[in-house]
Amino acid sequence: MTETWQIIQQELPKALGQTAQMVVIATLIALVLGGGLGLLLYYTSHPLFMKQGVLYTIMSFLVNAIRSLPFLILMVVLIPLATFVVGDPYTPAGGTVSLTIAAIPFFARIAEGAFAEVDHGVLEAAIATGASKSLIFREVIFPESLPSLIRGVVLTIISLIGYSAMVGTIGAGGIGDLAIQYGYYRYETGVLVVVIILLIVIVQLIQWIGDLFAKRALKR
């Protein structure tokens, strides 16, 4: 028990920091690139905007192709890319590359779905006034879809936390690496239990905060 407590004191803060680094960076990039891709998917599939069946089909295929791969397989496939980008794929930076590639199409679909929920009649009225596409996005599409987007961000963060634990299987750091190296290989069951409880608490807290912001956005 004493050894377990020492491991937790020495390794847990570092592991949490690495997980936070990977998840935060991947989420921010996914919000920008995935959100932009989701908007482009929405525009190219909507009859009121610039419907482009061929372009939408190509982008949709690429998004689905990446999303169809289990993260563990995707992570292994992306090792050469992570090596090229950061040098060493078996580090938190290398894990971030895999998380980011997985997060972009994931959030793109969420964003596309959120934008698609905007009332068709509201869009027709905005277009009838001669508003530009950028103005319609800022004043109509984004505000109307904000609650769904917030829930989508929460879902993305929670999914990335789960994916970041898988990064530990290749020794790239984070709480997954801590659980595997100490909880599994060294049979320190106490470490594994602490990691599981901590993950549950973190996910519940993120979900609660996300629901709170989504409700507030819905009331506006």
N, C-alpha and C positions, 0 to 999 in steps of 0.2 A: 504493500500500500504506500509505503514511504517513497519507493522508487517511482511508482505511478504518479504521485503528486509532484515529484521533482521533474519528471518528463513534462507534465502539464504546465508547470511553471516556466520551464525553460523553452519549450517548443511551441506551445499553443499560441502565444502572442505573435510569434513570427509566422506561423501557419495562417492565422487569421488575417494578418497583414497581407500576405501573399494572395490569399483568396480574394480579399477586398480589392487589391490592385487589379487582378485579372478580371473580376466581374465588373468593376466600375469602368475600366477602359473599354472592355468589350461592349458594355451597355451604351456608353456614350457614342461610340462609333456606329453601333447598330441603330441608334436613334436618328443619327444624321443620314447615313447611307441607306439603312433599311427603310427609314421613314420616307426618304426621297424616292426610293425604288417602289415602295408601296403606293405613293402618290402617282408615279408614272404608270404603274399597273392600272390604277383606278382611272386615270385620264384616258389611257389608250383602250379601255374597255367600255367607257361610258359614251352612250350615243349623243349626249349633249355637249361633249367636249371634242377631243381629237381621236375618235375611235379608229384604231389601227389594228385590225385583226391579226395580221402577220407579226407585227412587232410585239403585240401582247402575247401571242402564242409562243414566240421565241423566249421572251423574258419569263413567262410562266413556266415553261419547260425547264429553264435553268434553275429557277427558284425551287421547283419541285424536285429536281435532280439532286440538289444539295440536301434538301430536307429529307429525302428518302433514305439517306445514309445514316445508320446509327452513329452516334457521336464517337464511340470508341473506334469504329472503322474510319470515320472522317479524320479523326485525330492522327491515326497512323498514316493515312494517305497524305496528310498535310505536313508530315515531318520534313520532307525536302523543302517545302515553302518556308516553314518556320526556320530551318537552317539558313536559308538564303536571306531572310528578313532580319533575324536577330542573332544568327551565328550558332547558338546552342539551343536546340528544341527542347532539351530536358531541363528547362528553367521556367519560372513563372512567366517570363516574357515570351518564351516559346509556347507555353500553354495559352497565353492571351491571343496568339495568332489563330489557333484552332477555335477558341471560344468566339472570336470575332467573326470568323468565316461562318460558323454555325448560327450566330445570332442575327446576322444581316438578313438572310432570307426568311428566318423565323419571324422577325419583327415586321418585315415587308408584308407578309401575308396578314399579320394582325392589323397593320395600318390600312391595308387595302380594304379589309373587312369593316374597319371602323369608319372609313370614308364612305363606303357603300351604304351605311346605315342612314346617311343624311337624306332627309325627305326630298323626293324628286320634285315636288311642287315648289319648294323653297328655291331649289336650284334654277328651275325654269323662270321664276320671278326675277331672280338676280341676273340671269342672262338677258332677260327681256329689257332690263334697264340699261343694258350696254356695258355692264361692269366687265373688267378684264379678268382673265383666269387667275392672276395673282391676287386681285382684290377679292374675288369670290372665295379663294382659298382662305385668305386672312379673316374675312368677315363672316363667312358662312360655313364652309366645310370644316375648318379647324375648330371653331367654337362648338359647332354641333356634334362633332365627333370626339371632343376632348375627354368626356368621361370614359368612353371605350378605349381611347388611346392610353389613358392613365392605367386602366386595368391591364391593357396589353403590355405596358412597361413593367408592371408588377409581375405579370406572368413571365416576361422575358428574364427579369432579374432572378426570379425563383428557379427558372429552368437553368440559367447559367450557373447558379450556385450548385445545382445538381451536377451539371457538366464539369464544373471545376473540380468536383470530388473525383471524377473519372480521370482527370489530368494526373492525379496522384498515382495512377497505375503505371505510368511511364517515368515516375520520379520527378515530375515537373513542379513539385512544391504544392503548398496549400493544405487545407485541412484533410483532403483526401489522402495526400501523401503521408500526413501524420498518422491517420487511422490505419493505413496499410503497413507502414514501416514499423510502427510500435504496437498498434492494436492487434494486427494480424500476424506479422512475421515474428514479433517478439512475445506474442501471447499476453500482452498487457491489456486485458479485457477492460480494465478501468478507463484506460485512455479511449478505447472504442466507445464505451458508454457515454463518456463526457462529450465526445465529438457528436454523437447522435443526438443527445439532449440539446446541445448547443445549436445544431442545425435546425432542430424543430423550433426552438425559441426564436432564432433569427428569421426563419421563414414566416412564422406566425406574426412576428412584429412587422415585417415588411408588408405582409398581406393586410394587416390592420391599418397601417399608415396609408397604403394604396387605396383601400376602400374608403378611408376618411376623405382623402383628396378627391376621389371620384364622386362621392356624394356631394361634396361642396361644389364641384364643377357642374354637377347635374342641376343644382338649385339656381344657378346663375341664369 
